[in-house]
Amino acid sequence: MRPITIALAASLAMPALAGAADHRPKNLRVCVQFVEVPHPVLTELLAGPDTAGPVLHDKALALAKDGTVKLLESCVVMCRSGQKATVESICEMIYPTEYEPPGHEPIPPPTPKKPSVRPNLFVAFETRNTGTTLEVEPTLSEDGKIIDLGIEPEIDQLIRLDTFMEHVDKWGDASSRMPVFATWRLNTGVTLMAGQFEMIGVITPKPNAPVPAVLRKLLVFVRVDVLPVSSQP
């Protein structure tokens, strides 16, 4: 009877061990993808019978392989639960915002034996970060399966320089130009299942020139993976 009792006790303990919680420290890895699709393709994706996030993401990746859609940008950042994290891939662009009108002050004659220098008419400047920025704040549930995610991905691009005042002096073209930027930003809070992609937004990029209809859309997908810290050296 004793061997049977031991075997029975061991069998009763096995389910408890199998379902034991993993108490190792965990990191959360947030992955964001911007997928550019033609407007009709988005309409077809959302018209299907299954519009769950993983299904839409799998279809978008399949279309990317044949060139129908374009994977525009991917961002990844890892942090602890409840921690804010930021990843940036940017270029600082410094541009003038105020100009001194030409002829406002007399231009002094060039100093002998020194090169002529055009006077600086810029009196105020601003800095704009162009590129990609991702800010996240994920919080993991007690069972390790659900994530509450605050997220703000943003893409900024310089698309052109507009001339608002033309001027030509003896040094050449001295027209005043201002940059025009395009910004694609999403700021939201969502609840996700760990390890699954979800489509959290659709952005409509504005074209450089007026067009009669919207030609493209940006789908924003996000996935959060729970990564236990390895105990191996």
C-alpha positions as CSV (number, residue, x, y, z in Angstrom):
1,M,0.0,0.0,0.0
2,R,2.9,2.4,0.7
3,P,4.1,2.6,-3.0
4,I,0.6,3.2,-4.1
5,T,0.1,6.0,-1.6
6,I,3.4,7.7,-2.8
7,A,2.4,7.4,-6.4
8,L,-1.0,8.9,-5.7
9,A,0.5,11.8,-3.8
10,A,2.9,12.5,-6.6
11,S,0.1,12.4,-9.3
12,L,-1.9,14.8,-7.3
13,A,1.0,17.2,-7.0
14,M,1.7,17.2,-10.7
15,P,-1.2,19.5,-11.8
16,A,-0.2,22.1,-9.2
17,L,3.4,22.1,-10.5
18,A,2.3,22.3,-14.1
19,G,0.1,25.3,-13.4
20,A,2.5,27.1,-11.1
21,A,3.1,30.7,-11.9
22,D,6.4,31.8,-13.3
23,H,7.7,34.3,-10.7
24,R,10.9,35.2,-12.6
25,P,11.3,38.9,-13.4
26,K,9.8,39.8,-16.8
27,N,10.5,42.4,-19.5
28,L,7.9,43.6,-22.0
29,R,9.0,44.0,-25.6
30,V,6.8,46.3,-27.6
31,C,6.9,46.1,-31.4
32,V,5.1,48.7,-33.7
33,Q,4.8,48.4,-37.4
34,F,3.6,51.0,-40.0
35,V,2.2,49.3,-43.1
36,E,1.3,51.4,-46.1
37,V,-1.6,50.0,-48.2
38,P,-3.7,51.3,-51.0
39,H,-7.1,52.5,-49.9
40,P,-9.1,49.8,-51.8
41,V,-6.9,47.1,-50.1
42,L,-7.9,48.4,-46.6
43,T,-11.5,48.3,-47.6
44,E,-11.2,44.7,-48.6
45,L,-9.3,43.8,-45.4
46,L,-12.0,45.3,-43.2
47,A,-14.8,43.8,-45.3
48,G,-13.7,40.2,-44.6
49,P,-15.5,37.9,-42.1
50,D,-12.5,37.9,-39.7
51,T,-11.0,41.3,-38.8
52,A,-9.1,40.2,-35.7
53,G,-5.7,41.8,-35.3
54,P,-3.6,38.7,-35.9
55,V,-5.6,37.9,-39.1
56,L,-5.2,41.4,-40.5
57,H,-1.5,41.4,-39.7
58,D,-0.9,38.0,-41.4
59,K,-2.8,39.2,-44.5
60,A,-0.8,42.4,-44.6
61,L,2.5,40.5,-44.4
62,A,1.3,38.2,-47.2
63,L,0.5,41.2,-49.4
64,A,3.9,42.8,-48.6
65,K,5.7,39.7,-50.1
66,D,4.1,40.3,-53.5
67,G,4.5,44.1,-53.4
68,T,0.9,45.1,-53.0
69,V,1.6,46.8,-49.6
70,K,4.7,48.3,-48.1
71,L,6.2,47.8,-44.7
72,L,7.1,51.4,-44.0
73,E,8.6,51.4,-40.5
74,S,9.2,49.1,-37.6
75,C,10.0,50.2,-34.0
76,V,11.0,48.0,-31.0
77,V,11.5,48.9,-27.4
78,M,11.8,46.8,-24.2
79,C,11.0,47.9,-20.7
80,R,9.6,46.7,-17.4
81,S,5.9,46.6,-16.5
82,G,4.7,50.0,-15.5
83,Q,7.7,51.8,-16.9
84,K,7.7,54.5,-19.6
85,A,10.1,53.9,-22.5
86,T,11.1,55.9,-25.6
87,V,13.0,55.1,-28.7
88,E,13.9,57.8,-31.3
89,S,15.5,57.7,-34.7
90,I,15.5,61.4,-35.6
91,C,17.4,64.2,-37.3
92,E,17.2,67.7,-35.9
93,M,16.2,70.3,-38.4
94,I,16.8,73.9,-37.5
95,Y,14.9,76.4,-39.6
96,P,14.2,80.1,-39.5
97,T,10.8,81.4,-38.4
98,E,11.4,85.2,-38.6
99,Y,13.1,87.2,-41.3
100,E,14.4,90.7,-41.4
101,P,13.1,92.4,-44.6
102,P,15.7,92.9,-47.3
103,G,17.0,96.4,-47.2
104,H,16.0,97.0,-43.6
105,E,19.5,98.0,-42.8
106,P,22.2,99.2,-45.2
107,I,24.6,96.6,-46.3
108,P,28.2,97.7,-45.5
109,P,30.7,97.6,-48.3
110,P,33.0,94.6,-48.3
111,T,36.2,94.9,-46.4
112,P,39.2,95.0,-48.8
113,K,41.0,91.8,-49.4
114,K,38.1,89.8,-47.7
115,P,35.4,87.8,-49.4
116,S,32.0,89.4,-49.7
117,V,29.4,87.8,-47.3
118,R,25.7,88.1,-47.6
119,P,24.2,89.6,-44.5
120,N,22.2,87.2,-42.2
121,L,18.5,88.2,-42.4
122,F,17.3,85.4,-40.0
123,V,16.3,86.6,-36.6
124,A,14.5,83.7,-35.0
125,F,14.8,79.9,-35.3
126,E,13.0,76.7,-34.3
127,T,14.1,73.0,-34.1
128,R,11.9,70.2,-35.4
129,N,12.7,66.5,-35.0
130,T,12.2,64.6,-38.2
131,G,12.1,60.8,-38.2
132,T,10.5,58.3,-35.9
133,T,9.6,58.4,-32.2
134,L,7.9,55.8,-30.1
135,E,6.7,56.2,-26.5
136,V,5.1,53.4,-24.6
137,E,4.0,52.5,-21.1
138,P,2.9,48.8,-20.8
139,T,1.5,47.2,-17.6
140,L,1.3,43.4,-17.3
141,S,-1.6,41.7,-15.6
142,E,-1.0,39.4,-12.6
143,D,-1.5,36.2,-14.7
144,G,1.0,37.5,-17.3
145,K,-1.4,37.2,-20.3
146,I,-2.9,40.7,-20.7
147,I,-1.2,44.1,-21.2
148,D,-2.6,47.5,-20.7
149,L,-0.6,49.7,-23.1
150,G,-0.3,53.4,-23.4
151,I,1.4,54.2,-26.7
152,E,2.3,57.2,-28.9
153,P,4.1,56.4,-32.2
154,E,5.0,59.4,-34.4
155,I,6.7,59.9,-37.8
156,D,7.7,63.4,-38.9
157,Q,9.0,64.2,-42.4
158,L,10.1,67.3,-44.3
159,I,8.1,67.2,-47.6
160,R,9.0,70.5,-49.2
161,L,10.1,74.2,-48.8
162,D,7.6,76.9,-49.7
163,T,8.8,80.3,-50.9
164,F,6.7,83.0,-49.3
165,M,8.9,86.0,-50.3
166,E,11.1,86.2,-53.4
167,H,14.1,88.4,-53.4
168,V,17.3,88.6,-55.5
169,D,20.3,90.6,-54.5
170,K,23.7,91.1,-56.0
171,W,24.8,87.7,-54.5
172,G,21.9,85.8,-56.1
173,D,18.7,84.3,-54.9
174,A,17.9,85.5,-51.4
175,S,14.2,84.3,-51.3
176,S,12.7,83.5,-47.9
177,R,11.5,79.9,-47.6
178,M,9.7,77.9,-44.9
179,P,9.6,74.1,-44.5
180,V,6.4,72.1,-44.7
181,F,6.3,69.0,-42.5
182,A,4.1,65.9,-42.5
183,T,3.2,64.3,-39.2
184,W,1.7,60.9,-38.6
185,R,0.9,60.4,-35.0
186,L,-1.2,58.1,-32.9
187,N,-1.9,58.5,-29.2
188,T,-4.0,55.9,-27.5
189,G,-4.4,53.3,-24.7
190,V,-5.4,49.7,-25.5
191,T,-5.7,46.3,-23.8
192,L,-3.9,43.5,-25.6
193,M,-3.3,39.7,-25.3
194,A,0.4,39.0,-24.9
195,G,2.2,37.8,-28.1
196,Q,-0.6,38.8,-30.6
197,F,-0.6,41.7,-33.1
198,E,-3.5,44.1,-33.0
199,M,-4.3,46.9,-35.4
200,I,-4.6,50.0,-33.2
201,G,-5.2,52.7,-35.8
202,V,-5.3,53.8,-39.4
203,I,-3.7,57.1,-40.5
204,T,-4.3,59.0,-43.7
205,P,-1.1,60.6,-45.1
206,K,-1.7,63.9,-46.9
207,P,-0.3,64.0,-50.4
208,N,2.1,66.8,-51.5
209,A,-0.3,67.9,-54.2
210,P,-4.1,68.1,-54.2
211,V,-5.8,64.9,-55.4
212,P,-9.5,64.1,-55.8
213,A,-9.4,61.0,-53.5
214,V,-7.3,59.4,-50.8
215,L,-4.9,57.0,-52.4
216,R,-3.1,55.3,-49.4
217,K,-3.5,54.5,-45.8
218,L,-1.1,53.6,-43.0
219,L,-2.1,50.7,-40.8
220,V,-0.5,50.7,-37.3
221,F,0.1,47.3,-35.7
222,V,1.4,46.6,-32.2
223,R,2.4,43.5,-30.3
224,V,3.7,43.1,-26.8
225,D,5.8,40.0,-25.9
226,V,6.4,38.9,-22.3
227,L,10.0,37.8,-21.9
228,P,11.0,36.2,-18.5
229,V,14.5,37.1,-17.5
230,S,16.7,34.0,-18.1
231,S,18.4,32.5,-15.0
232,Q,21.2,31.1,-17.3
233,P,24.6,32.9,-17.1
